[in-house]
């Protein structure tokens, strides 16, 4: 049967794989809205992923992550690589959209066809990461971007789950900040592959670098020695060294075979995360109007039954307690 003109129109997935920016933007919106069409697109393009370098940036608010990403994007473009930037922003309490919108610091790159910038709302996800984050990164990868830069909102130590979304993790700190001092705690210092002390013209920079190296020295010795770099992103200082170190880290984990291990772990955690989210949604829908469950929760409120026992009763299918 001959193909009609309508049949010859490329699908959204085909347009995305061809590098169409509008198709990529539309596909991310569908995934972010949990639209079945979005998940179908991910399924179709998934075999074409795994080529991009996914780099995560974390750190307290105000340390200059967006400025650093803008400078890094500029340098990547000068070296001939296409870039996608995914910023995870606080959710608006009114629209549940990305409150900050596309990063102002990245405005210089908006018209560059080799750069794709997108903000996503975290929607209250633990660690500031939306459940759709890795899916969006996969779509950017499938669209042919060489590098995907993932920036989190900077909500503190709960942000450790960025490690489940990146090949390389950069922790950005700044001198003279109470938040940065808190980030020196072991739970956060175990995250990064590279540490950048931004705004390095500050008089306390040397002190902070010594503190960081002291904390790192207390940790277990590993094959990759975490470098502590200084940068002034607003002037572009130190960005070349950061890009070189990112290249060295990628070469190291490829040679050690840990890149594939990281990605297997990332994808496993993503599968479990999506499954847990959907199970919770199904559970909430199933018990929302169940009078036995409502009475069970009232017993908890009256201190007649503890929360763990109530949860067990629901999971065991005996909401009557």
Secondary structure, DSSP 8 states (H G I E B T S, - for coil): ----TTTTS--HHHHHHTT-HHHHHHHHHHHHTT-HHHHHHHHHHGGG-S-SEEEEEE--TTS-HHHHHHHHHHHHHHTT--EEEEEEE-B-TTT-SBSS-S-GGGGGGTT-TTEEEEEEE-TT-GGG--TTHHHHHHHHHHTT-SEEEEE----SGGGGGGGGS-SEEEEEEETT-HHHHHTTSHHHHTT-SEEEEESTTSTTHHHHHHHHHHHHHHS---SS--EEEE-BGGGTBTHHHHHHHHHHHHHHHHHHTHHHHHHHHHHHHHHHHHHHHHHHHHHHHHHTT-HHHHHHHHHHHTTSS-HHHHHHHHHTT-TT-
